[in-house]
Amino acid sequence: MVRFGISETDECNYCNGIDTVEHSFFECPTWAPERQQAEKIIRHVTPTTIGASKPENEGNWKVVETMVRKIMGKEGSRERTRHRANMQSELRME
């Protein structure tokens, strides 16, 4: 996620897609299990269905919130692991 300063490239770390918020939540195959879990309650997870969930159905919104928290938590954990590995590699080079 170049625009947030999280990554130096716009390439997804998990597939060949362009890494955007939309890609992570709605397209990346890595996060398919999280989407599938949400789709047990919300038929098809899209920006439109998520946007429609909040004001009308608190239960559906909780499903979306859970999906987002899982993806962000796993992504953050993986990013920290990559960062530590890069730092260790740089220290070995010194």
Secondary structure, DSSP 4 states (H G I P E B T S, - for coil): -GGGTS-SSSB-SSSSSB--HHIIIII-GGGHHHHHHHHTTSSS--HHHHHHHHHH-HHHHHHHHHHHHHHHHHHHHHHHHHHHHHHHHHHHH-
